[in-house]
Amino acid sequence: MAIEFECPSCSETIRVPDAYSGRQGKCPSCNQRLLVPTIPIPGEVPGTALKSSLPQASPGSAPEVSITAIPPQKAGLAARPRRSRRRPARALVIGIPVIGFLLLLGIIAFSISGNLPDLHGQLSGTLLTNRSLPRTVIPWADTGLSEEDRELLKTALRDSPERLSSEQMSCQLIGADEGLEVLVTVPAGSVWCVVETATDDNKSLQLWRKRERARLNAERRAVFLKALKSWCSDKLRQIRGEKVLLDGVTVRDQVALASRLDAFGFAVEGRGDNRLFRPALESDGGLLYFSVPENTVRFSIQGRKTANGQTAFHGEYQVNVTAGQEASPAEMSDAGAADAAAEMSPGAGDNGQESAEPNAPAEPTGDKPDGADMEPEMNNAAGSMRNE
């Protein structure tokens, strides 16, 4: 039999033979003087025996012995289990997964950015002898008008098309059974330049178009529908005799031209001879049409700020222009032409355009946007167009 008790100083568990009962000794761990508990004697009244060791025992009150603790293994008892370790801090438990997730995002972002196409290079442009581009049609369904309002607007625009003229292009919105026909022509001093953007030499541009086309076309579509419905409402009020100011630049850019563009044409603009050139048509095959001064030999295509204030295209291409030619039937078909030889009727407004200096590179600084001096022709005496 053995006596087991804890040292009151260091809490070390001490096991000694029962012969040490009631004797003094020193703790083998901390060397603190202590008193071995007394083993109750059979027949003794409970509570009279000493229940715990008392370090205050005075010398001589009990014989002192050299206490040697008995290992638990020798006593046949299991070792006392160790105290559990402290749990990790809560912030550490949460922080490690968060840090790992952020590192993963950084690796993904770096991998993507490293594979972004280099949107710089050379493109080929050809000057056309055609004065007008193919007509396109805005379906009546896009206007959201009732049958009565459609008929009223169709009749008014069939008899007197909406004409928007600037130094670089003249645009007409014409009423037709299937919708609003859009016809764009160049005035005297300007020509159409068709730029090939979908050649095999521009794989980076094709990759960009593949990635961004759906998103930018959704944005273009939203801008177009909002401007179209606003213009239709104002135009109907004007037809009914109200005095309404119409924004010619917005109608041209966000209605007429936006209906004829794809993602790339919506996101870019041309720059040359200190002027900005808005693309007027983009075909399914990647042909992009600009109205430029007739002596242009070079200009650049850069990203422009879209309606949300962001620049969607972060790149720049230099367009090298070659001598003029007439657009082939295939090109016109590719552009969705319905009337390749249609010309603007007299009186649409032909303002002179300064020609770019031959063999001089485009200068992007101080660009003047087309339409800053737009002169719209209004055939409805009840309304007027605001110049910009």
Helices and strands as residue ranges (DSSP letters): E 2-6, E 13-17, G 18-20, E 24-26, E 33-35, H 90-114, E 120-128, E 136-139, H 140-143, H 147-159, E 162-165, E 170-175, E 179-185, E 190-196, H 203-239, E 245-247, H 248-250, I 251-257, G 258-260, H 263-267, E 268-272, E 275-277, E 279-282, E 287-293, E 298-303, E 316-325, H 329-334, E 368-369, E 384-386
